[in-house]
Every structure is written in C-alpha cells, then in structure tokens.
C-alpha cells in the first residue's frame, strides 16, 4: 500500500512529530513518524523487507525511546 503524500506531510507537520529512519548498511529500509503529543506513530517499510523483522525491530526501538507514551 502506498500512502498519499498528503498523509505523510500531515503527519510530519503535526505538533509533536518526530521522524526516524530505519537503516541497513546505510540504506533506508523504513522509518517512522512518531507524534509524542497524540501518542501515535506511522510506520513505513520499504517494499521487499516487510517479512524480515524490520517492522518489529523499528517498533521495539520506538517503544524503548518512548516507554511512557504507549506508542
């Protein structure tokens, strides 16, 4: 599924938004936009790496960064 650019832009420009890139050998394979005000996150993963544990890894890293937010 490809998200509309407007959805990504809206998430990035929201108050409290922080973005992170998921890297593998200096190549972006995913990323997330976390909104610490609304305690929500948008997680994006490059096509072809979905079944390689990338989503779980990124989610665990975000949860470790924001343990009190319930993201």
For each residue, the residues with C-beta under 8 A, 3 or more apart:
1:
2:
3: 7 8 42 44
4: 7 8
5: 8 9
6: 9 10
7: 3 4 10 11 42
8: 3 4 5 11 12 33 42 44
9: 5 6 12 13
10: 6 7 13 14
11: 7 8 14 17 33 35 42
12: 8 9 17 19 33
13: 9 10 17
14: 10 11 17 35 37 38
15: 35 37
16: 35 36 37 38
17: 11 12 13 14 33 34 35
18: 33 34 35 36
19: 12 31 32 33 34
20: 31 32 34 58 61 62
21: 28 30 31
22: 28 29 30 31 32 45 54 57 58
23: 26 27 28 29
24: 27 29 49
25:
26: 23
27: 23 24
28: 21 22 23 31 46
29: 22 23 24 45 46 49 54
30: 21 22 43 44 45 46 49 54 55 58
31: 19 20 21 22 28 43 44 58
32: 19 20 22 41 42 43 44 58 62
33: 8 11 12 17 18 19 41 42 44
34: 17 18 19 20 40 41 62 65 66 71
35: 11 14 15 16 17 18 38 39 40 41
36: 16 18 39 66 69 71
37: 14 15 16
38: 14 16 35
39: 35 36 69 70 71
40: 34 35 71
41: 32 33 34 35 62 71
42: 3 7 8 11 32 33
43: 30 31 32 55 58 59 62
44: 3 8 30 31 32 33
45: 22 29 30 49 50 54 55 58
46: 28 29 30 49 54
47: 50
48:
49: 24 29 30 45 46 52 54
50: 45 47 54 55
51:
52: 49
53: 56 57
54: 22 29 30 45 46 49 50 57 58
55: 30 43 45 50 58 59
56: 53 59 60
57: 22 53 54 60 61
58: 20 22 30 31 32 43 45 54 55 61 62
59: 43 55 56 62 63
60: 56 57 63 64
61: 20 57 58 64 65
62: 20 32 34 41 43 58 59 65 66 71
63: 59 60 66 67 71
64: 60 61 67
65: 34 61 62
66: 34 36 62 63 69 71
67: 63 64
68:
69: 36 39 66
70: 39
71: 34 36 39 40 41 62 63 66
